[in-house]
Amino acid sequence: MDVLLRIKRLVLQGRVRFTDKARDEMESDELDPVEVVESILNAQTIDKTLRSRSARRRHPREKLYVIKSFSFSGTLIYTKGAIVSQQEDEVFYIFISAKIPTIEG
């Protein structure tokens, strides 16, 4: 299955978790979790895939997915997260989510 489709399905099913860092970033950018969800659902592609270098990763090949997309109100949002297995279910963990500064002409 396509990874972006898998992420969107997890988000639609409410199987998404925000880390404290992501919540702090969202608060400083005045972003609501709903806007982040909207931007993921609007995404057309995954911008890039990275291998996690965190010492706390669950397994050595954990992948991080970077998504840049617009919320329904037109806010460009940068989100980085990973699909994590918890018991028998998968969850999309969001580690970073913030507004992307745009140049208005």
DSSP file (Angstrom, degrees, kcal/mol; ACC not computed):
  #  RESIDUE AA STRUCTURE BP1 BP2  ACC     N-H-->O    O-->H-N    N-H-->O    O-->H-N    TCO  KAPPA ALPHA  PHI   PSI    X-CA   Y-CA   Z-CA
    1    1 A M              0   0    0      0, 0.0     2,-0.1     0, 0.0     5,-0.0   0.000 360.0 360.0 360.0 142.8    0.0    0.0    0.0
    2    2 A D     >  -     0   0    0      1,-0.1     4,-2.1     2,-0.0     5,-0.1  -0.369 360.0-133.8 -58.1 133.8    1.2    3.5   -0.8
    3    3 A V  H  > S+     0   0    0      1,-0.2     4,-2.6     2,-0.2     5,-0.2   0.897 103.7  51.3 -63.1 -43.2    2.7    5.1    2.4
    4    4 A L  H  > S+     0   0    0      1,-0.2     4,-2.7     2,-0.2    -1,-0.2   0.910 110.4  49.5 -62.2 -40.9    0.8    8.4    2.1
    5    5 A L  H  > S+     0   0    0      2,-0.2     4,-2.4     1,-0.2    -1,-0.2   0.907 110.3  51.2 -62.5 -41.4   -2.5    6.6    1.7
    6    6 A R  H  X S+     0   0    0     -4,-2.1     4,-2.1     2,-0.2    -2,-0.2   0.920 111.3  47.7 -61.0 -45.0   -1.6    4.5    4.8
    7    7 A I  H  X S+     0   0    0     -4,-2.6     4,-2.5     1,-0.2    -2,-0.2   0.926 111.0  50.8 -62.3 -45.6   -0.9    7.7    6.8
    8    8 A K  H  X S+     0   0    0     -4,-2.7     4,-2.7     1,-0.2    -2,-0.2   0.899 109.9  50.3 -61.2 -40.8   -4.1    9.4    5.6
    9    9 A R  H  X S+     0   0    0     -4,-2.4     4,-1.8     2,-0.2    -1,-0.2   0.903 109.9  50.0 -64.9 -40.6   -6.1    6.3    6.7
   10   10 A L  H  <>S+     0   0    0     -4,-2.1     5,-2.8     2,-0.2    -2,-0.2   0.923 112.5  47.7 -61.7 -43.4   -4.5    6.3   10.1
   11   11 A V  H ><5S+     0   0    0     -4,-2.5     3,-1.7     1,-0.2    -2,-0.2   0.924 110.6  50.9 -63.9 -45.5   -5.3   10.0   10.5
   12   12 A L  H 3<5S+     0   0    0     -4,-2.7    -1,-0.2     1,-0.3    -2,-0.2   0.838 108.6  52.6 -61.0 -33.0   -8.9    9.5    9.4
   13   13 A Q  T 3<5S-     0   0    0     -4,-1.8    -1,-0.3    -5,-0.2    -2,-0.2   0.418 118.7-112.6 -83.2   2.0   -9.3    6.7   11.9
   14   14 A G  T < 5S+     0   0    0     -3,-1.7     2,-1.2    -4,-0.2    -3,-0.2   0.656  75.8 135.5  76.8  15.3   -8.0    9.0   14.7
   15   15 A R      < +     0   0    0     -5,-2.8    77,-2.6    -6,-0.2     2,-0.4  -0.470  35.6 112.6 -96.4  62.9   -4.9    7.0   15.1
   16   16 A V  E     -a   92   0A   0     -2,-1.2     2,-0.4    75,-0.2    77,-0.2  -0.991  44.8-167.0-134.2 139.8   -2.6   10.0   15.2
   17   17 A R  E     -a   93   0A   0     75,-2.2    77,-3.4    -2,-0.4     2,-0.5  -0.986  10.5-146.5-130.6 140.2   -0.5   11.2   18.2
   18   18 A F  E     -a   94   0A   0     -2,-0.4    77,-0.2    75,-0.2    75,-0.1  -0.901  17.1-135.0-105.2 130.5    1.3   14.5   18.7
   19   19 A T     >  -     0   0    0     75,-2.5     4,-2.3    -2,-0.5     5,-0.2  -0.336  29.0-106.9 -73.1 165.7    4.5   14.6   20.7
   20   20 A D  H  > S+     0   0    0      1,-0.2     4,-2.5     2,-0.2     5,-0.2   0.895 122.3  54.4 -60.1 -39.5    5.0   17.3   23.3
   21   21 A K  H  > S+     0   0    0      1,-0.2     4,-2.4     2,-0.2    -1,-0.2   0.921 107.8  48.6 -61.1 -44.6    7.5   19.0   20.9
   22   22 A A  H  > S+     0   0    0     72,-0.3     4,-2.6     1,-0.2    -1,-0.2   0.911 111.1  50.5 -62.1 -42.0    5.0   19.0   18.1
   23   23 A R  H  X S+     0   0    0     -4,-2.3     4,-2.4     2,-0.2    -2,-0.2   0.898 110.0  50.5 -63.2 -40.0    2.3   20.5   20.4
   24   24 A D  H  X S+     0   0    0     -4,-2.5     4,-2.4     2,-0.2    -2,-0.2   0.923 112.1  47.0 -62.7 -44.0    4.8   23.2   21.5
   25   25 A E  H  X S+     0   0    0     -4,-2.4     4,-1.6     1,-0.2    74,-0.2   0.903 112.0  50.2 -64.6 -41.3    5.6   24.1   17.9
   26   26 A M  H  <>S+     0   0    0     -4,-2.6     5,-3.3     1,-0.2     4,-0.3   0.910 110.6  50.2 -63.5 -41.3    1.9   24.2   17.0
   27   27 A E  H ><5S+     0   0    0     -4,-2.4     3,-1.2     1,-0.2    -2,-0.2   0.920 109.6  49.6 -63.2 -43.7    1.2   26.5   20.0
   28   28 A S  H 3<5S+     0   0    0     -4,-2.4    -1,-0.2     1,-0.3    -2,-0.2   0.800 116.0  43.2 -68.4 -26.4    3.9   28.9   19.0
   29   29 A D  T 3<5S-     0   0    0     -4,-1.6    -1,-0.3    -5,-0.2    -2,-0.2   0.347 112.5-120.2 -95.8   5.0    2.6   29.0   15.4
   30   30 A E  T < 5 +     0   0    0     -3,-1.2     2,-0.4    -4,-0.3    -3,-0.2   0.904  59.1 156.0  55.2  44.6   -1.0   29.2   16.6
   31   31 A L      < -     0   0    0     -5,-3.3    -1,-0.2    -8,-0.1    -2,-0.1  -0.822  36.0-142.9-101.4 141.1   -1.9   26.0   14.8
   32   32 A D    >>  -     0   0    0     -2,-0.4     4,-1.4     1,-0.1     3,-0.9  -0.782  22.9-120.8 -96.5 144.8   -4.8   23.8   15.8
   33   33 A P  H 3> S+     0   0    0      0, 0.0     4,-2.3     0, 0.0     5,-0.2   0.830 114.2  61.5 -53.7 -31.5   -4.4   20.0   15.5
   34   34 A V  H 3> S+     0   0    0      1,-0.2     4,-2.6     2,-0.2     5,-0.1   0.890 100.6  52.5 -62.9 -39.1   -7.4   20.0   13.1
   35   35 A E  H <> S+     0   0    0     -3,-0.9     4,-2.2     2,-0.2    -1,-0.2   0.883 108.6  50.5 -63.8 -37.8   -5.3   22.2   10.7
   36   36 A V  H  X S+     0   0    0     -4,-1.4     4,-2.0     2,-0.2    -2,-0.2   0.927 110.9  48.3 -65.4 -44.8   -2.5   19.7   10.8
   37   37 A V  H  X S+     0   0    0     -4,-2.3     4,-2.5     1,-0.2    -2,-0.2   0.920 110.5  52.5 -60.2 -44.5   -4.9   16.8   10.1
   38   38 A E  H  X S+     0   0    0     -4,-2.6     4,-1.9     1,-0.2    -1,-0.2   0.913 107.8  51.0 -57.8 -43.6   -6.4   18.8    7.2
   39   39 A S  H  X S+     0   0    0     -4,-2.2     4,-0.8     1,-0.2    -1,-0.2   0.884 110.3  49.0 -65.9 -36.9   -2.9   19.4    5.7
   40   40 A I  H >< S+     0   0    0     -4,-2.0     3,-0.7     1,-0.2    -1,-0.2   0.927 111.6  48.9 -65.8 -43.7   -2.1   15.7    5.9
   41   41 A L  H 3< S+     0   0    0     -4,-2.5    -2,-0.2     1,-0.2    -1,-0.2   0.804 112.6  49.0 -66.5 -28.1   -5.4   14.8    4.2
   42   42 A N  H 3< S+     0   0    0     -4,-1.9    -1,-0.2    28,-0.2    -2,-0.2   0.613  85.5 119.1 -83.3 -13.5   -4.8   17.4    1.5
   43   43 A A    <<  -     0   0    0     -4,-0.8    26,-0.1    -3,-0.7     3,-0.1  -0.214  43.3-170.2 -60.4 139.7   -1.2   16.2    0.8
   44   44 A Q  S    S+     0   0    0      1,-0.3     2,-0.3   -40,-0.0    -1,-0.1   0.697  70.2   5.7 -98.1 -27.2   -0.5   14.9   -2.7
   45   45 A T  S    S-     0   0    0     23,-0.2     2,-0.6   -41,-0.1    23,-0.4  -0.959  73.8-104.7-148.8 163.9    2.9   13.5   -2.0
   46   46 A I        -     0   0    0     -2,-0.3    21,-0.2     1,-0.2     3,-0.1  -0.869  30.3-147.4 -88.8 125.1    5.4   12.8    0.8
   47   47 A D        -     0   0    0     19,-1.9     2,-0.3    -2,-0.6    20,-0.2   0.912  69.7 -21.1 -64.7 -44.3    8.1   15.5    0.4
   48   48 A K  E     -B   66   0A   0     18,-1.1    18,-2.8    -3,-0.1     2,-0.4  -0.985  53.5-133.7-161.2 159.5   10.9   13.2    1.6
   49   49 A T  E     -B   65   0A   0     -2,-0.3     2,-0.3    16,-0.2    16,-0.2  -0.975  26.2-174.3-118.6 130.1   11.6   10.0    3.6
   50   50 A L  E     -B   64   0A   0     14,-2.8    14,-3.1    -2,-0.4     2,-0.5  -0.842  26.4-119.9-120.6 156.8   14.4   10.0    6.2
   51   51 A R  E     -B   63   0A   0     -2,-0.3    12,-0.2    12,-0.2    10,-0.1  -0.868  39.2-113.2 -94.8 130.0   15.9    7.4    8.4
   52   52 A S        -     0   0    0     10,-2.7    10,-0.1    -2,-0.5    -1,-0.0  -0.344  27.9-174.5 -63.5 137.1   15.5    8.2   12.1
   53   53 A R        +     0   0    0     -2,-0.0    -1,-0.1     3,-0.0     2,-0.1   0.261  42.2 127.3-111.1   7.7   18.7    8.9   14.0
   54   54 A S    >   -     0   0    0      1,-0.1     3,-1.2     2,-0.1    -2,-0.0  -0.391  60.9-139.7 -67.8 140.0   17.1    9.1   17.4
   55   55 A A  T 3  S+     0   0    0      1,-0.2    -1,-0.1    -2,-0.1    -3,-0.0   0.686 103.1  59.5 -69.9 -17.7   18.6    7.0   20.1
   56   56 A R  T 3  S+     0   0    0      3,-0.0    -1,-0.2     2,-0.0    -2,-0.1   0.368  75.4 129.7 -92.8   4.7   15.0    6.3   21.2
   57   57 A R    <   -     0   0    0     -3,-1.2     4,-0.0     1,-0.1     0, 0.0  -0.229  59.8-134.1 -62.0 152.0   13.8    4.7   17.9
   58   58 A R  S    S+     0   0    0      1,-0.2    -1,-0.1     2,-0.0    26,-0.0   0.816  84.7   8.7 -79.9 -32.4   12.1    1.4   18.3
   59   59 A H  S >  S-     0   0    0      1,-0.0     3,-1.7     0, 0.0    -1,-0.2  -0.986  79.7-108.8-147.5 156.3   14.0   -0.3   15.5
   60   60 A P  T 3  S+     0   0    0      0, 0.0    -3,-0.0     0, 0.0    -2,-0.0   0.676 113.1  50.1 -63.2 -19.4   17.0    0.6   13.4
   61   61 A R  T 3  S+     0   0    0    -10,-0.1     2,-0.1     2,-0.1    -3,-0.0   0.096  72.4 147.1-107.1  24.2   15.1    1.2   10.1
   62   62 A E    <   -     0   0    0     -3,-1.7   -10,-2.7   -10,-0.1     2,-0.4  -0.404  37.3-146.6 -61.5 130.0   12.4    3.5   11.5
   63   63 A K  E     -B   51   0A   0    -12,-0.2     2,-0.4    20,-0.2    20,-0.4  -0.795   6.9-151.0-104.4 142.5   11.4    5.9    8.7
   64   64 A L  E     -B   50   0A   0    -14,-3.1   -14,-2.8    -2,-0.4     2,-0.5  -0.919  11.6-150.0-108.7 137.3   10.3    9.5    9.2
   65   65 A Y  E     -BC  49  81A   0     16,-3.4    16,-2.0    -2,-0.4     2,-0.5  -0.928   1.6-154.1-113.2 128.2    8.0   11.0    6.6
   66   66 A V  E     -BC  48  80A   0    -18,-2.8   -19,-1.9    -2,-0.5   -18,-1.1  -0.888  14.2-175.4-102.9 125.0    8.0   14.8    5.8
   67   67 A I  E     - C   0  79A   0     12,-3.0    12,-2.7    -2,-0.5     2,-0.5  -0.983   8.9-173.3-123.7 127.0    4.8   16.2    4.5
   68   68 A K  E     + C   0  78A   0     -2,-0.5     2,-0.3   -23,-0.4   -23,-0.2  -0.980  31.1 131.3-119.4 118.2    4.3   19.7    3.3
   69   69 A S  E     - C   0  77A   0      8,-2.0     8,-3.3    -2,-0.5     2,-0.3  -0.967  51.1 -94.6-159.4 170.3    0.8   20.7    2.4
   70   70 A F  E     - C   0  76A   0     -2,-0.3     6,-0.2     6,-0.2   -28,-0.2  -0.703  27.1-132.5 -96.8 143.1   -2.0   23.2    2.9
   71   71 A S    >   -     0   0    0      4,-2.3     3,-1.7    -2,-0.3   -36,-0.1  -0.283  43.3 -93.0 -74.5 174.5   -4.8   23.2    5.5
   72   72 A F  T 3  S+     0   0    0      1,-0.3    -1,-0.1     2,-0.1   -37,-0.0   0.786 129.0  54.8 -62.3 -26.5   -8.3   23.9    4.3
   73   73 A S  T 3  S-     0   0    0      2,-0.1    -1,-0.3   -38,-0.0   -38,-0.0   0.433 124.2-102.2 -88.8   1.7   -7.8   27.6    5.1
   74   74 A G  S <  S+     0   0    0     -3,-1.7     2,-0.5     1,-0.3    -2,-0.1   0.555  70.2 147.2  94.1   8.4   -4.6   27.7    2.9
   75   75 A T        -     0   0    0      1,-0.0    -4,-2.3   -40,-0.0     2,-0.5  -0.674  46.5-132.9 -79.7 125.8   -2.0   27.6    5.7
   76   76 A L  E     -C   70   0A   0     -2,-0.5    24,-2.8    24,-0.3     2,-0.4  -0.691  30.0-168.8 -80.7 124.5    1.2   25.8    4.4
   77   77 A I  E     -CD  69  99A   0     -8,-3.3    -8,-2.0    -2,-0.5     2,-0.5  -0.943  18.6-150.3-124.9 136.7    2.2   23.3    7.1
   78   78 A Y  E     +CD  68  98A   0     20,-3.2    20,-2.2    -2,-0.4     2,-0.4  -0.913  22.9 178.9-102.5 123.8    5.4   21.2    7.6
   79   79 A T  E     -CD  67  97A   0    -12,-2.7   -12,-3.0    -2,-0.5     2,-0.4  -0.991  12.4-172.3-129.8 135.3    4.8   17.9    9.4
   80   80 A K  E     +CD  66  96A   0     16,-2.5    15,-2.6    -2,-0.4    16,-1.7  -0.995  25.2 140.3-126.0 129.9    7.3   15.2   10.2
   81   81 A G  E     -CD  65  94A   0    -16,-2.0   -16,-3.4    -2,-0.4     2,-0.3  -0.927  35.0-131.6-156.2 178.6    6.1   11.8   11.6
   82   82 A A  E     - D   0  93A   0     11,-2.0    11,-3.0    -2,-0.3     2,-0.6  -0.979  22.7-119.3-139.6 149.0    6.5    8.1   11.7
   83   83 A I  E     - D   0  92A   0    -20,-0.4     2,-0.4    -2,-0.3     9,-0.2  -0.821  39.0-172.4 -87.7 123.5    4.2    5.1   11.5
   84   84 A V  E     - D   0  91A   0      7,-3.3     7,-2.6    -2,-0.6     2,-0.5  -0.958  20.8-131.6-123.9 135.3    4.6    3.2   14.8
   85   85 A S  E     - D   0  90A   0     -2,-0.4     2,-0.5     5,-0.2     5,-0.3  -0.729  21.6-173.9 -84.7 129.8    3.2   -0.2   15.7
   86   86 A Q  E >   - D   0  89A   0      3,-3.9     3,-2.7    -2,-0.5     2,-0.4  -0.958  61.7 -54.7-126.7 111.7    1.5   -0.3   19.1
   87   87 A Q  T 3  S-     0   0    0     -2,-0.5    -2,-0.0     1,-0.3     0, 0.0  -0.430 123.6 -19.5  54.6-112.3    0.5   -3.8   20.2
   88   88 A E  T 3  S+     0   0    0     -2,-0.4    -1,-0.3    -3,-0.1     2,-0.2   0.478 127.8  73.3-101.5  -2.8   -1.7   -4.9   17.2
   89   89 A D  E <   - D   0  86A   0     -3,-2.7    -3,-3.9     2,-0.0     2,-0.3  -0.700  69.8-131.6-112.0 161.1   -2.4   -1.4   15.8
   90   90 A E  E     - D   0  85A   0     -5,-0.3     2,-0.3    -2,-0.2    -5,-0.2  -0.848  21.2-170.5-105.9 149.2   -0.4    1.2   13.9
   91   91 A V  E     - D   0  84A   0     -7,-2.6    -7,-3.3    -2,-0.3     2,-0.7  -0.987  22.4-130.5-136.5 144.4   -0.4    4.9   14.9
   92   92 A F  E     -aD  16  83A   0    -77,-2.6   -75,-2.2    -2,-0.3     2,-0.5  -0.880  25.6-157.9 -96.7 112.0    1.0    7.9   13.0
   93   93 A Y  E     -aD  17  82A   0    -11,-3.0   -11,-2.0    -2,-0.7     2,-0.6  -0.786   3.0-150.8 -91.4 128.0    3.2    9.9   15.5
   94   94 A I  E     +aD  18  81A   0    -77,-3.4   -75,-2.5    -2,-0.5   -72,-0.3  -0.889  20.5 171.5-101.1 118.8    3.8   13.5   14.6
   95   95 A F  E     +     0   0A   0    -15,-2.6     2,-0.4    -2,-0.6   -14,-0.2   0.784  69.3  20.2 -94.9 -34.2    7.1   14.8   16.0
   96   96 A I  E     + D   0  80A   0    -16,-1.7   -16,-2.5   -74,-0.1    -1,-0.3  -0.999  59.2 164.4-138.3 136.9    7.2   18.2   14.3
   97   97 A S  E     + D   0  79A   0     -2,-0.4     2,-0.3   -18,-0.2   -18,-0.2  -0.857  17.7 144.1-153.8 121.0    4.4   20.3   12.9
   98   98 A A  E     - D   0  78A   0    -20,-2.2   -20,-3.2    -2,-0.3     2,-0.1  -0.981  49.9 -90.1-152.4 159.0    4.7   24.0   12.1
   99   99 A K  E     - D   0  77A   0     -2,-0.3   -22,-0.2   -74,-0.2    -2,-0.0  -0.454  37.0-132.3 -67.9 143.9    3.7   26.7    9.7
  100  100 A I        -     0   0    0    -24,-2.8   -24,-0.3    -2,-0.1     2,-0.1  -0.899  26.1-119.3 -97.0 121.9    6.0   27.2    6.7
  101  101 A P        -     0   0    0      0, 0.0     2,-0.4     0, 0.0   -24,-0.0  -0.370  33.1-162.4 -60.4 134.9    6.8   30.9    6.2
  102  102 A T        -     0   0    0     -2,-0.1     2,-0.7   -26,-0.0    -3,-0.0  -0.917  18.3-123.9-120.3 148.5    5.6   32.1    2.8
  103  103 A I        -     0   0    0     -2,-0.4     2,-0.5     2,-0.0     0, 0.0  -0.808  24.1-154.2 -91.3 120.9    6.5   35.2    0.9
  104  104 A E              0   0    0     -2,-0.7    -2,-0.0     1,-0.1     0, 0.0  -0.841 360.0 360.0 -98.8 129.1    3.5   37.3    0.1
  105  105 A G              0   0    0     -2,-0.5    -1,-0.1     0, 0.0    -2,-0.0   0.440 360.0 360.0-100.1 360.0    3.9   39.5   -3.0
